[in-house]
Amino acid sequence: MTGNVNGTGNVKTSAALKVVAVLVTCGSLASAQSDVQPVNDRPNPYNTLDGWAKLPDGRAWGSTSAVDIDRDGRSIWVAERCGGNSCATSTLPPILKFDASGRVVRSFGAGLFVTPHGIYVDRDGNVWITDASDGTNGTPGKGHQVFKFSPDGKILLTLGKAGVPGDGPTSFNRPSDVVVAANGDIFVADGHGGDSNARVVKFSKDGTFIKTWGKKGTAPGDFETPHTLAMDSRGRLFVGDRDNNRIQIFDQEGKLLDSWKQWSRPSGIFIAPDDKMYVADSESWAAPRAPLESAPARHRVRAGVDEPVARRASAAPGPAR
């Protein structure tokens, strides 16, 4: 059993980075990992820096599931939900850039989002954000979209129909995350549980629909909640299938390559330039599905290097969600 990523992958994360991170490095896919259980009890080598990010006076943090690193390697992009869990009626800009000292140096996106959810910063520094609104906030004309912004906040591309859920080639139903391949192809994790979609949608770099794969279910290649995406340097697409307690790995045409189950409930995936993979587990308190019922996971920061993560890891608890 191995749990390894080989290459120089993208910098990508989403969903509750404060909660859990899982690290793997060096090697190749060797076998399915259905018999692996999450690690909860290893030492924690990390320190928490409370209060690092400083919001402008009078502004409070809202729900924050979208965090990524700028191309400079020091600045941080965040999409937060306007001091609550929705930007439906807010005039605040939800997209914020923090410098290395934690100071806000740029903000934009006011009036465009209901539920900013997934984030990706591409090779050119452009910022991609998904809006996973479920349409229950009384906000016609918003939600079910993916936006591409320039680093200064100019809208460069919009995918999906504003406020209109769907499962066709030009519509989404609660898109959770987005990632961009080296050739510019766009991949969207379309769905956020419930009656929403459960698929991956692929577009060319200009937004032209190419294909889609996946459906709601528990079989290999199915999804319950395709909550997060990441891509390694080999071009493999990692999909955090949260409600199925697994990460599924595909090629860019949708062929299933492997399925990893030792990460519990993956809310976010980050593959760093040095090829280490971090997985955020924000919901291990939820009623677990088999095979985790006999050994449920907990909110943790897990790290494993050069050998199976289940044998060598560091872990520490984090706050729920």
N, C-alpha and C positions, 0 to 999 in steps of 0.2 A: 504494500500500500504506500503510495506516495501522494503528496499534495503540493505540487510544485508548479511554478511558472517560469518559463525560460525566455529571456529576452530583455528588452529595455522598455517595456510597456508604457502606457499613458498614465498621466496623473489624474485620477478620477476618484471621487467619493460622493456619497449621498447618504442621508438618513442616519442621524444620531451618531455622529463621530465620537461624541463624548461617552457613548455607551460601551461599544465593543470594537476592538480592532484585532484582526487575525493576520499573521505574517507568515509567508512561505517564500522560499527562494530556491533557485538552482535545480535543474533536472528536467524531466519530461513526464508526460502522462504515461502511467504504466498499467493501472487497473482501476476498476470501479471501487468506490469506497463506501459501500452500503453498510459495512459492519463497523464503521468508525463512530465513536461517540464524542461529544464535545468535551474539551478540557476546561476544568473550572478552578483548579487548585495550584497553579504554578506561581512563582514569585512575580512581582510587578516591578520592572526596572524604570518605570516612567513616573514623572511628577506632574501634578495638575497645577496649572497656572490660572487661578481664578481671577476674573476681572481683566484679563488681557485685552480683549476687544472692548473699545470704549465707544458707546453710542453717543450721538449729540444730546445735549441737555434736554431733558423732558421726554426722551424716547426710551421705551422699555423693549426688552427682547420679547419677540413672539416665538411661536413654534418655528424651528429651524431644521429642515431636513436637507438643505442644499449647501454644501461647502466644497470649494475646490481651490487649488493653488494656481496663482498667476504664472505666466511664462518666466517671470523674473526669479522664480523660486523662493521668493520671500513674502510677497503680498498674498492676501487671502481674499477670495470672493465668497460672498455669502448671499443667499436669498432667504430672507426671514419674512414671516407672515404678519407684518405690520403691527407688531405689538400684541397679537392674539393668535388665532388660528385661521384667520381669513383676512384678505385685503379687499374684500368685496366693496366696502363703503369707505375705505381709507384713501387719504390723499398722500400718504407716505410713499417714498420710493422703496420698494422691497429689496432691490439689488444693491449691495454695498461692497465696496472694495476697501480693505484695511491694509495699511502699510505694516512693516515689520514691528513697529512699536504699538500696533493695535489702534491706530487713529484712522478714522474714515477719511479717505482721500477722493472717493468718487461714489455717486449714488444715482440711480435712475430706475425707470420702469413704473413710475406712479400711474395708477389708473388702468394698467394693462392686465393685471392678474387678479384671480380669486385665491387660488391655492398654489403659490410657487412651490415646486416639489423637488425636481431633479435639476442638476447643474452639470455642465461640462465646459471646460476652457480648452479650446482647440489649439493647434500648433501655431496659429497666427494671433493668438490672444483673444479671439472672439469668444463671447460668453453665450452659451446655450442654456435656456431655462424651459422646463415643462410646467404646464398648469394642469394639475390633477383635480380640478374642481369637479364635484359630483353634481353640480347644477341645482343644489338645494338651497342656495343662498340668495335666491331671488336676484340673480345678476345676468339678465339676458345680454347676449353679445360678448360674454367672457367665458373662459375655460375651454378645456379640451384642445389645447394648442401647444405648439413648440415654437419658441422664439430664438432667433440668432441675432445677437447684438454685437456691434463693434466694441472695442474696449472703451470708447467714450460714450456708448449708449445708443448709437444709431441702429435702428432695426434694419437688418440686412436680409432676413428671410423669415417667413412665417409658414408653418405647416399646420394643417387642421383647419376646421371651420369654427369660428368663434362662437362659443355657447351652444354648439350643435354636436351632440354625441353621435357616433356612428362606427361602423366596422368596415367601411369601404376603403378604397385606395387613397382617398383624400380627406379622411376623417379619423378621429380618435375618440375613445371613450375613457377618459381619465389617464392620460399618459403619465407614467411615473418617472421615466428617466430617458436620457439620450446620450449617445456617444458617436464620435466621428472617426472613421478609419483613416489610415495614412493617405489613401487615394481620394479622400473627401466624401466617400459614401457615408450616409447617415443612417443610424440604427436607433429606433425608438422602442422602448419598452411600453407597450400600450395596454394599460389596465391597472386597476388598483383595488381588486377584490370586488365582492358583491356582484352586482349585475353588469359590471364594466367588462371591457375586453380582457383577453388573456393571450397576447401574441407579441411577436416582434415584427416591426415593419421596417423595411429597407428602402432607402431613397438614394438617388444619385446626388452629387454635390450641389446641383441646382434645384433640388427638391422634387425631381421627377420620381414617381413611384416605380419601384423595381419589383418587389415581392413581399410577401408576408408569410410567417409560419407560426405554428403553435395554436392551441385551443385550450379551453378550460378543462382541467382534469388532472389526474395523478400519474398517468402513464409516462414512460420516457418521452421527452419532447413536448409534453403538455405543461401548462402552467396553472397555478392557482392565483398567485400575485407576482407577476414579473416586475419586481420592485426596483431593481438596480442593474446597471450595466457597466462593464469595463472591458477593455481589449488589451491583449498583450502584444509584444513586438512581432509575434508570429501571425498576428491577425486573428487569433481565436477570440470569440465573443463569449464573455462570462456573464451569465444571467442569474441574478439572485432570485430564485423562485421561492419567495419567502414562506408562503403558506404550505408549501410542500417540504419545508426544511431541507433545502438543497441548493447547490449551485450547479446549473447545467452549462456545459461548455459546447459551443457550436463553431463550425466554420462559417464563413461569411455568406454561404448559400443556404444555411439552415440545417446542415447535417450535424446530428448530435454526435459529439466525440467522447464525452464522458459526463459523469454525474458525481458530485462530491457532497457527502452528507454529514461531514463532521463539523460544519459551521453553524449548526442549529438553524435559527431563523434569520437569513441574511437580509438586512435592510439596506446596506450600502457596501459597495466594493471599491477599493482603491488599489491600483497597480502602479507602483512608484517607478521612477526611471531606473533604479537599480534592481528592478524585477521582483521586489517584495510585494506581496499582496496582503492587504488589510481588509477584513470583513466586519462590518458593524452588525451586531445582533441586538436589536432594540426591543425585542418582544419575546424573549425566552420565558417570560412569566406567563404567556398565554397558554391555553390548553394545548399541549403538544400532540402532534400526530405521530403515529408509529413511524420509525422504530425508536423514537426518543422517549416514549412514555415510561420506560423502565429506568431511564437515566436522564431526566430532563436537564437541559443546560441552564445557566444563569447568565445575567448580563456580565460580560467579561471583556478584558483586553488580552487576547491570546497571541502568542508569537512563537513560531517554530522555524528553525533554520537547518537546512541540509539533511534533514531526516524527517520521518513522519511526525506531523504536528502533534498527534495524540501522545507521543512519547516525550517530546521536548518542547516545552512551551512556557510562556510567561502569561500570567493572567491577573486581572484586577477587576473588581466590581465597578459598575458605573450606574448612574441614575436611570430610571426607566424613561425611555423615549427621549 
